[in-house]
Amino acid sequence: MKRRIFIRNSAAALAGTFAVPAIVPSTVFGNTAPGNKINIGQIGCGRMGRGDIMGTIRFDRARLVAVCDVDSRRMADGKKLIEDYYSNKTGSNRYIDVKMYDDYRDMLKDPDIDAVIISTPDHWHEQPAMEAALMGKDIYLQKPNSLTVAAGRQMSDVVQRQGVILQVGTQQRSSEQFRLAAELVRNGRIGKLHTVKVGLPGDPSGPEAPPMPVPPNLDFDRWLGSTPVVPYTETGVHPQNDYGRPGWLRLEAYGSGMITGWGQHHYDSAAWGMDTEYSGPVSVEAVAEFPKSGLWNVHGDFMVKAEYEDGVTMYTSGGFPNGIRYEGTEGWIFVSRGSYTATASDPVSAGESRKALDASDPRILEFRPGPDDINLYRSTDHYGDWLESIVSRRQPVCNVETGHRACTVCLISHIAMKIPGRLEWDARSERFRNNDLANSMLSRPQRYPYGTNFVQLQGF
């Protein structure tokens, strides 16, 4: 019996009699025994993919065994990155021969692979995640969850139905200050919460970029996937000679700009403190500037106002310090990443960062919840938490549904940037109550044979 199936079935059988431990002792599985490793395939070997590889490979429980990318040069780099790490660690260049797959679907059919990391561009998140779930693979998925609300709902439903573990890459959930800030708010340390201010900048406009020949190492049609066919330009895809910030992040065909790029991090963290992880706002309205020239066309400066059923109002703008400020009747709490930066292109440099955790009164921060208070899920490492969840079969710190709900706030905020006035949102039906045009923007046409609609209709 495969190790993954054994663990899943055993956990399910034991759950009815006693709680399954969050971390299975190494004496049970022999943590370093080759047969008990979690074999992982990497889908997408670009800037974020390389970070995800290094974030996961340092755990003895994980073994990176395969890579896939539509850019053959990046795929070869990914293979080398993994093999070099294991060679340095073991002192042998024969420890592993990392497989390379031109098509991730062939990777998913490999019965020796237990889990996959999906670090593709934003428009290539939902489909491989759904197909991985249908093949019984556990998943680490880079944020944002989805390109549209409709596709995100499709993915979340499939993942939950299949019972696989999916961790969304909103790693702020595994940073102590974000958990502590949420616990302080949820335990009433600033009185009744009434306002949340999220600091999030926009993107600049970009240069003109004439069409170019497609590099021989790039399968551009598959890179485009479900999005419309357009002429290739390096500025609109990714750099060919380094791993700098890719241009697709600033094109609406492939994402929504900073509102999803960093917005899902902050909206996910804010929802933790607001206790709205599985719901959403009742209304949203926004103003935004969009470029009038150049290739890049995602939003620039903006302001979003979202109202919640309990009377809390959340404002989002680049005019606020990057982070989250909770304001209540008895004080405020501000939380940010502080000096931590995930990449060199993070919107706030380490030198300009605010305190990781601050409050109107320092005594607010002295509180630590006791056994009778609200204690939130504690994770100290996002990748480690995912691996532990694969073994224990309990949901990770940021599961697929909480990720979908946070991403939905991003996406409806982006829709509101394009439609004047207050849009009323029904979080249960995931539809707008008062605007047909806004509802038409909850999904996008998908180019056959790519896209979540094809997966849903044909299976995999």
Buried (B, 14 or more C-beta within 10 A) or exposed (E): EEBBEEBBEEBEEEEEEEEBEBEBEEEEBEBEEEEBBBBBBBBBBBBBBBBBBBBBBEBEBBBBBBBBBBBBBBBBBBBBBBBEBBBEEEEEEEEBEBBBBBEBBEBBEBEEBBBBBBBBBBBBBBBBBBBBBBBBBBBBBBBBBBBBBBBBBBBBBBBBEBEBBBBBBBBBBBBEBBBBBBBBBBBBBBEEBBBBBBBBBBBEBBEEBEEEEBBEBBBBEEBBBBBEEEEBBBBBBBBEEEBEBBBBBBBBBBBBBBBBBBBBBBBBBBBBBBBBBEBBBBBBBBEBEBBEEBBBBBBBBBBBBBBBEEEBBBBBBBEBBBBBBBBBEEBBBBBBBBBBBBEEEBBBEEEEBBBBBBBBEEEBBEBEBEEEEEBBBBBEBBBBBBBBBBBBBBBBBBBBBBBBBBBBBBBBBBBBBEBEEBBBBEBEEBBBEEBEEBBEBBBBEBBEEBBBBBBBEEEB
